[in-house]
Amino acid sequence: MAPAVWQLVISFHHVLLDGWSVRSLFREAARCYEAYCQAHEPSLEPVRPFEDYIAWLSMQDFGKAEAF
């Protein structure tokens, strides 16, 4: 490859990232890289805290889920 050509290789186990996560990761990485190239701070969308998911999970009826 030429000196000015770069390749990005990303490898991960499917336990760490799924289809939704990979898309989010690449979107954020692209925004960060674009901001870096323009010497700006990246502006990323706010994300919901993991604790919101845990709260939602704790409100689920596991008996109904198991019966289903």
N, C-alpha and C positions, 0 to 999 in steps of 0.2 A: 504494500500500500504506500501511497505517497505520504510524505511527512505531515501534510495538512489534513489527512483523512483519519478519522477516528471511528471506532466501532464500539458500541455499547453492548455488552453481553450480560444478560440478567438470567440468573438461575435461582429457582426456589422450589421448595417442596410443596406439594398441594395441600398439606396440612396447614401451612402458614398463610397462603393466599388462595382465594378462589376467583372465579371469573369476575365478580363485582369488584373485589379488592384490587385485582391487577389493573382493571380499567381506571380505577381511582388513583392508583399509584402512578400509572403512566401519565394521566392528566395532570397531576400535581407536579411530577418531575418535569413535564414539558413546560408548565407555567414557570417553574423555578428557573429552568434553563433559559427561557426567553427573557425573564427579568434579569438574570445574570448577564446575558449578552447585551442588554440595554443599560446595564449598571443601575438597575432599580431593585427595590425590595419586591419580592413576589407577593401578589395578593391572592390568597387561597380562600376558598369557601369555608365557612365554619362547619365543623362536624359535630354531630351529637355525641355526647359523652357515653362511654361504654356503660356507665352506671345507669343510664336511661334504659338500656337493653336489659340489664339485670333486674331493674325495677319492673319492667314489662313482663319479663319471664316469671318473676315471683308472683304476679297476679294471674297467671294462667291456671286453668283447671286441669291438673295433670290426670285426674280420673277420666275426664272426657277425652283427653288426648290418648290415653292408654286404650280406652274402649274403641276409639276410632281406628 
